[in-house]
Amino acid sequence: MIIEIQKPVGTLDQELLDYVKVKIMEFSKMSSRVTRADVVFHLDRNEPVENKKCEVKIQLGDEVFFAQRRTGSFEQSAIRVLEALRQELHQYFSKGDELPDIVLSTVKP
C-alpha cells in the first residue's frame, strides 16, 4: 500500500503524521483492495478562523473514496476526516454481505 502525505512546510508534528499512517493502515486491514491513500494538509487562506484543512483520498481498486474536513487545527481536521472515511468504508464493505434487491436469472424453471 502506498501512503502519500503532502503538508505545509514545518507545520505538522511527527505524532500527527504517525497517527494518520496508523489509521490509514487500518483501512488496508479492512480489505486488501485498498491500494493507495493520498493525504493533503493545507491552510485555506480565505478562511480566517477554521482554516486548517485535511483531505484524504482512498483508492480501492477502481473505486475512490474522498473526504475533507476544515477546522481550527490540523489534528481535529485529520481525526474528523479519517472517522468519516472509516464509516464510509465500513458501510461499503457491509453492503457486500446483504442480499440484492432484485435477482435476475435467464434459467427457466
Secondary structure as GFF3:
##gff-version 3
##sequence-region A 1 109
A	DSSP	beta_strand	2	6	.	.	.	ID=ss1
A	DSSP	alpha_helix	14	30	.	.	.	ID=ss2
A	DSSP	beta_strand	34	43	.	.	.	ID=ss3
A	DSSP	beta_strand	52	60	.	.	.	ID=ss4
A	DSSP	beta_strand	63	71	.	.	.	ID=ss5
A	DSSP	alpha_helix	74	95	.	.	.	ID=ss6
###
